[in-house]
């Protein structure tokens, strides 16, 4: 009788999980699951308490769901990725495992870890790899010349063509295993208790996110294109945390959205493909996962190293209302509206001229929905050093952004109580105002924008 070992990583779900599905195909074989807890790796990758606590909760819920299917989950603390192969080999030997099933990840360290695991086990265990974290795997689409895409629009067109001829399918939750198929005597390590920085954890159980997906598609999806940019409106899916840690399948999202023909649905599906795009960039150009900008100009930029300026940005004390309100939202809730992510990233890299890697790291520390590929891609885009990046001369004006997307200052007033008695008109004219208990702008927006453009031009000249 075969014994199938399922290795869970950033796919903490039983629904539409290819690795779990294929391990359970035979009703007669034994199935066991394992999760490797790599706390030291979290620290090395800058993952903060918010997402760490969320992952711990998800692992607990996964263990309970697997138990209901008569599949034991072994939890093993390994410190960092280097210990993964040794741990899986030991567990596999104790269980007399014949097959290992796992879903691939695309980042540099994860790929190296997976390669080490396969090399360590392949002589005695058959290893099976699957795609679970994207609609279109990075290697499935390429340019007409056989190269990976560097720009989103042609990439998305290729993805739509691929999806039209390769319809997305999902795997249902496996049936409950018959009793006593596998008695596991291997003890699990205890899960750590991690206190989040934010007030509360988002609901990321499989049942909760399934309900939220249905609610979003029924009530908000058709207007998504019109409402998604306004932070005072509940116009986004709020599913990013579940997607990031894998309690929700991106394919479920796509199939449910695809039932609608509205423009809002098309825009949301495009956002799902942006997620795939940054995974493809990470796969084909691994340097972006090693702290390097996609564009060579990144190496020539002399960033502002002021720790005081960076602290003002982190704490929401820049004197720019929309930026400060956004940072207060992040620090309090562990989440930030996507439009605001672009605004604060542009302000940090273009107006304050601070290294995008610092912003990338701070988001990793604070976001429940921290997604390495998307976070990296978004920050490089904002800093004009990434693939498909914003032109260096295109700098978000936080004043006009605030006026356009928070015209009545509802969002700003919610997060900045010292401005609640002020009129929206006065708030949007903050550069010419003086507010009690609220700082004056730390930089002149027009001058700092022009300075950034000049410095970027100088950096580009260094390449020629």
N, C-alpha and C positions, 0 to 999 in steps of 0.2 A: 504493500500500500504506500502510495506517495504521501509526502508531507510538504505542503506549500507554505512558505513563509512570506508574509506581506509586510514590506517595509514602508511605514508611513512617514511622510516628511511634511511638506507644505500642502498636503491634500487630506486634511483631517475630517474626512466625511466617508459615509458608507454609500451615499447616492452618487451615481455617475463617477465611480472610481474604477478606472480600467484595471489597475493592479489587483484590487480586491475582487473585481468581477471575474477575471481570468483565473485567479487562484481558486475560486469557488465553483468552477465549471463542472468538475466531477463531484457528484454527491457522495462518492465512496472514499475520496481522499481526505486526509487530515489537513486542517488549515489553522495557522497561528499567525498572529500579527505582532509587530515590534515597533516601538518608537524610541529613537535614540535622542536623549536629552543632552544638548550640547551648549551648556550655559557659558562656557568660556568662549565659544564661537560667537554667541550673541554679543558678548562684550567686544570681541575683536571686530565685529561688523557694526558696532554702534547701536544695536537694537536696544531701545529703552525699556523702562519698566512697564509702560503702557502695553506695548505689544507682547512683551514677555508674559505679563499676567493674562493676556487674552489667549495666548497659545496654551498656557497651563490649563485654563478653563476648557478650551476646546479639546485638549487631550483627555481630560476627565470625562467629558461628554462622549467622546469617541469610544473610550473604554466601556462606558455603559451601553452604548449602542451595539458595540461588537459582542458584548456579553449576551445581549438579547438575541443575537444570532448564533450563540454558542461558539463564538470565536474568542479565545483569550488574547489579551493585549499585554505583552511584556514591555515594561518601561525600563530602559537601561541608561544610566547617566554615563556619558563618555567624555565629558569635558569639552573636547574640540573635535573637529572633523577627522583628525589624524587617527583617532581611536575607533572610528566607525567600522573599518574592515575587520579589525581584531574582534570587536564585540559581536558583529554579525556572524563571523566564522565560528566563534565559541557557541553562540546560541544555536546556530545551524547544526553544529555537531551534536549538541545535547538533545536536540529534537530529531536528529537524523533526517534533516530536511533534504529534499531532493530538488526543490525548485525555490528560487527567490524571485518575487515580483515587486517591482517598484516603478513609480512614475518619474520621468526625468525632470531635472531642473536645468536652467540655462546659464546661471552665473558661473564665473570662473572657478571659485573654490568648490562649489557644489559639483561641478563637472569633474574636477580632479578627484574629489572624494568618491564619486560614483565609479570612476575608472579604477581606483584602488580597490574598491569593494569587489567589483567584477573580477579583477585579476587575482584577488585573494581567494575567491570562492569557486571560480569557474572549473577547476579541476575536479571538484566533487559535487558542485551544485549548479544546476542549470539556471542562468539568470535571464529574466524577461523584463524588458523595458517598454514603457508605454508613455503616450502623450496625454496629459490630463490638465495642463495649466494654460492652454491656448486653444483658440479655434483652428488656427493654421500653424503647424509646426514650422520653425524657422527655416528648415531645409526644403520645404515644399514649394516655395515660390522663389523666383529669381528673375532678373532682367533678361531681355532678349539676347544679351551677350553672355549670359550665364553667371552674372555677378550678383551679389546681394544688394538689395535696395538700400539707398541712402536717403531717400525722400519719401514722405508718407503717401502722397497722392497716388503715384504710380504703384506703390506697394499695396495700397488698399484696393486699387483696381484689379491687381493680380490676385488678391485674396478673394474678392467677390467672384472672379472667374473660377478660381479653384473651388470655392464653396458651392457654386452652381453645378459643378460636375462631380463634386464629392460631398454629398449632403451630410450635414452633421447628425450624428446619432449619439444617443446617451445610453448608459447602462443603469438599469433599475437596481434598487437595493437587493442584494442576494437573499435567497431564501434562508430560513433558519436551518442551521446544520443539525442533523440528528444527534441526539445526546451521546456522550461518552466516546466521541470520535477521537478526541485528543485530551489527555490529562497532562496538564503542564505543571511540573514541579519546580520550574525556574521562578524564583521570587523576583518581583519587580522592585526597582528602586523607588523610593518615595518622591513625589513631585514637590518642588519647593513652593513656599508661600511667598509670592511676590506682590507687593503693594503697588498698585498703579499710581502714577502722578495725578491723573485726572480724577474727577469726582466719582464717576461710575463707568462701568464697562458697557460697551455697546452689546446688544443682543446678537450673538453670532451662532447660536445653536442651529442645527439643520432645520428644525421645525420653524424657528423664528424667522430665519432668512427666506425660507420657502414662502411663508406668509407675507413677508415684506415684499418679495419679488412680485407676487400676485397682486398685492395692493398697489404697488408702484405702477405696474403695467396697466392695471384697470383705471387708476385715478390720475396718474401724472404723466404717463409716457407720451400721450398724444400732444401734450403741451411742453414736453421736455425742451424742445428747441427754443421756445420762447421764454422759459422760466429758469433754465439751468444757470444763467449768469448772474442771477440776483440773489445775493446771500441772505436777504431778509425773508425770502420765500422758500418753503420746503418743496423745492422743485427737482431735487436730485434723488437718486435711488437709495442712498445711505447703505449700499451693499459692499462698499469698497473694503471694509475690514474683513468681511466674510470671504471675499474673493482673495484677499491678500494671504490669509492663513489657510484657505482651502476648505472652509466649511460649506462653500457654495461653488458649484461648477459654472465656469464661464459659458459652457455649452448650454446649460439650462437657461441662462440669461438670454443667450442668442435665440434659442428656439422659441422662448416665450415672447420675446420682442418681435420676432419675425412674423408672428400672427397678426401684427398690426401693420397697416400700410401707410400710416401717418408719417409726416415729416419728422415728428419727434422721435418715433421709433427708429427711423433711418439714422438720425443724428446720434442716438444712443448706441446703436450698433457700430457706428463709426468710432465712437469712444472705446468700445470693446476692441476694435481693431488697432487703435492707438496703443492699447495695452499689449497686443500681440507684436506691434511694430517695435516697441522698445525691448521686448524679449528677443526679437530677431536681431536687433542691433547688438545686444549683449552677447548673443551666440556667435555672430559672424565677426564682430570686432571686440574681442575680449579685453582690449586695452581700456575700454570705457569702464570696465569693472575693476580696474587696477588703479583708480584715482587719476586717470589720464583723460584729457579732453579729446573728443573725436577729431577736432580740428587742431592742426599743429600750432596754430596761433596761440593756443592756450599756454604753451610752454614759454612764450615770450612776454606774457602779461605780468606787470609788476603790481601786485595787489596792495590795497590799503591794509595794513596789519594792525590797525588800532583796535585793541580789545575793548576800549570804552565804546567805540561806535558799534561794535558787534553786540555788546551787552545791551545797549539802548534798543537795538533792533529786536533782540531776543525777548526783552521785557515789555515790548510795546510802548516805548518811551521816545519815539522819534519825532513827535510833534506833527506827524502826518496821520490824520484821523483814520483813514481807511486801513492804513498799514498797522497802526497800533491796535485797532479793533480786531483785525484779523489775528494778530499775534496773541491777543488776550483770549480769543476763541481757541486757538491752538493750545495754549498753556493750560487752559481750564478744562477743556473737553477732550483733548487728544485728537482733534479732527479740525480740518480747515476746508472751507468751501474752495472748489477748484479755481474759480476766477480769482479768488484772493491769493491762492498759492502763486499764481503768475504775477500778481501785483507785488507781493512782498519779495518774491525772488528777483524781480526786475529792480526793485528799489535797492535791495542789498547789493546786487552785482553791478548795477549801472550808476545809481546815484551815490551809494556809499563806496562803490568800487572795492568790495570785499569778496574774497575768493568764494566761488560757488560751492566748493567742497565743504566749507564751514556751514553754509546753509543746508546742504544735503545732509550733513551729519546731524544737525540740530533737528531736522524733520524726522530723521530716523529715531532719534531719542524720544520724540514726543508723539508721533503719529500712531494711533491704533492700526491704521490701514497702511503702514509703511510697506511699500512694495519696492524692492531694490531697483529693478529695471525701470519702472515708471518714474520713481523718484530721481534716479540718476539722469534719465532722459529729459525729464522736465527741467531740472536745474541746468543741465548743459544747454538746453534750448533757450532758457532765459538769459544765460550768460553769453549766448551767441558763439559757443565753442563746440556745440554738438552737431549730430547729423540732423538735417532738415531744420537747422537752427534759425531763430529770428535774426534778420540782418542786424549787424552791430549798431547801425544808425537808427534802428527802430527801438525806441525806449518807451516803455509804458509811463504815462504821466499819471501818478496816483491821484492827483487832484481831479483830472477829467474822468478817470476811472471811477472814483468815488461818486462824482456827480452823475455819471451815466448809469451806474449799477446800484447805487443806493441814494437815489435822488432826494428822498425824504429823510435821509440819515437815520432810518429806523435801525439798521444793523449797527451803525456807529454808536448811536445813543444807547443801545442795549449793552454794548461792551465797554463803553466809556461813559460811566455815570456822571462824571464832572461836566459833560457837554449836553446833558439831557435838557437843560433849561435854555439852551441856545437854539436859534432857528436853524433850519437846514441850510438856508442861504448863507448865514454867517459861518457855519461849519465848513461849507465848501469853499469859502473864501479865507480859509485858515492862514494863508500866507500873508494876508494883510490884517489879521486880527490878533488880539492878545486875550487869551482865555485864562481865567483864574484857575489855579490848580492843574493847568495843563501846559506842557512845555511848548516852546516855540519850535518851529521846524529846525532840525539839526543841520540841514543843508538847504541851499537855494536850489529848487528843482531844475530850473532852466540852466543855471550855471553848472550844476553837477552833471546834468545830461550832456552838455556840450563838452565838458572835461572828459567824460567817459568816451565819447566819440573820438576825441582827439587822441586819447591814450590807446584806444583800440586800433586806430589808424597807424599809430606809431609802432604798435606791436606787429601789425601785418607787414609793415615796411621792413622789419627785422628779418623777415623770411625771404625777402627778395635779394 
